[in-house]
Amino acid sequence: MKQLLKFLLIRVFGWEIKGSIPPDVKKAVIIVAPHTSLLDFVVGRIAFWQLNVDVKFMIKSEAFKWPWGYFLKKLGGIPVKRGRPSYLLLQILRHYRDSESFFTVITPEGTRALVKEWKRGFYEIAVKANVPIVMAYIDYKYKKGGLGPVFYPTGDFQKDMKEIERFYRSFNGKHPERFNLTNKD
């Protein structure tokens, strides 16, 4: 099934998927932007298969009820309780601590709707887990996606966000009017 989906995305629909994670990076937070459509999940999931990166993603535990739980786990889903942000952070940090290799995908916008500011949870996870941030992208205008640079957070959120967002300025979401960067400079 994975092979068929990869064939469809690349050969039939004409997407170009590029990039890699350096071999010495065994754990990272992977952020993906722009995130403006539910189709982003489908394209992204297939792209990570194409790039041979075993990624995980957090999803509310309520979504794992039968029969969907089995499929979500097979796709890389990790059930999380979203009630208390500090508990959510502890859950994900435990995965980083207990795993030899762990890559979790987070959309910093937090939703497919237009937002004024990106959420900072991905950054806090990277800093507290002492792992880099891999900048992944999706661009519907040019039908390309993949993995960009590896970024090592300094602990200065404002400064680091300017550099992170600078990377994403040239990419186009499926619904460009829903994509916004926090920093305008």
N, C-alpha and C positions, 0 to 999 in steps of 0.2 A: 504494500500500500504506500509506504514512504517513497519508494522508487517511482511509482506512478504519479504521485503528487509533485515530486521534484521535476519529473519530466514535463508535466503540465505547466508548472510555473515557469520553467526556464525555456523549454522548447516551444510549447504551444503559445503561451502568453508573452514570451519574449523578455522575461526579467533577467537581469544580470545580478548575480550574488557574488560578492567579493569579501576578502579579508580573512584574518585569522587571529587567534590569540597566541601570543608567544608561548613556546613550550615551557618556559620557566614559570608562567602564571598558571597556578593550579586552582586559585580561588579568586573570584571577582564579582562585583555587582555590575551587571550589564544593563545600561539604560538604553531605551529605544525611544526615538522621537523622529518625526512628529507622530502623534497618536490621535487620529481624528476619525477613525472608522473601526467597526468591528472586524472588517476585513484585514486590518493590521495584524490581528492575532493569527489568522490563517497564513498570510504571507510570511510573517515572522517565524511561525512554527516550522514551516517548510524550509525557510532560509537557514535556520539553525540546523536542521537535518542535513541540508546541502553542505553546510560548513563543518559538519561532524562535531558540533559542540552540544554536549549534553546539558541542557538548561532546565532550570526549575522556575516555576512562577508561583506566587502566592495568590490564593483565591479563597474567598470566604468559605468557611467550613460548611455552611448551609448548602452550598452547591454540590457537596459530595454525597448527597443522598442517592440511594439506588434509583436508577441504574447508572447515573452520570458519574458517580465517584470512581468507578473502575476506569472509565475512559479518561477522566481528568488526570488521574494518577499516571496512566500510561503516557499521556502527553507531557508530563512533568509537573503537574499541579501539586502543590503542597497546601493542605487545608490549614487555615489560620483563623483564630478567633479575633475579630476586629474590635471588640468592645472597648478594650483598653490599649491605647497605643504603646504603652511601656511593655505590656505583656506580648504584643505583636513583635516588638523589637527583640525581646528575650527569646521568642520562638525562633526567629530567623538567625539570631546570633548563635544559638545552639547548633543549628545546621552547619554553620561555618566552622565552629569549634570541633564538631564531631566527624567531619568529613575530610577525607584526604584531598578531594577535588570537589568544588562546589561553585556553580555559576547560577545566580538567580537573575531573572529578567524583571526589570521594573520600568514602568512608564512614568517619568517624572511629572508629567502633566496630571496624572492620577485619574483622568477621565477622558472620554472622547470629545467632550464639550469644550468650548472655549474657556480658558482659565486666565486669570490675570497674573498669577505667579505659579511657578512650578513648586511641587511639594519637595520638602527637603529630606524626607525619610531615607531615600536611596543614599544620600550623602552621609547621614548619620550612621547607617548600617556599614558603609564602607570604612568610615573612620573608626567605629567601635570594633569592627571585625579585623581591622588592619589589613584591608585588601584594596586593590586598585578598582577603578571604575573603567569599564570598557564602554566606549561610546558606539552604539549600534544605530543604524539609520535605515529609514525607508523613504523612498522618493517615488511617488506615483507618476509625476510628470515625465521622468526619464526611465521609469521602470527599473530602478536599481535599488539595491539594499545590501546590507552587510555589516561588517565590523570595522569600525574606525580605530582611532588611537586609544591606547591604554593611558589612563590619567591617574596619577597618584595624588590623592587629596592632601593638602597642606594643613588642614584644620581651619583655614580662613575661608569660611563659606562664601562670603560676598566676592572675594577675589577669584576663588576657584569657579564659582558659577559664571562669572563673566567669560572665563576661558572655555568652559564647557559649552555655554550657549553660543559662543563664537563659531564653534564647529558646526552647529545645527542651522545656522542662518541660511544656507543655500538649499535646504531640502524642502520638498513640497508634499504635504499630506494629501490624502484622498480628497479631503475637504479643507483646502488651504485657509479658508476664513475661520476655521476653528483652531488654527495653530498660532500660538503666541509665545514669545520669549519674555522672560521677566525683565532682563536688562536690554535696553534699547540702544546702548552705545556699541 
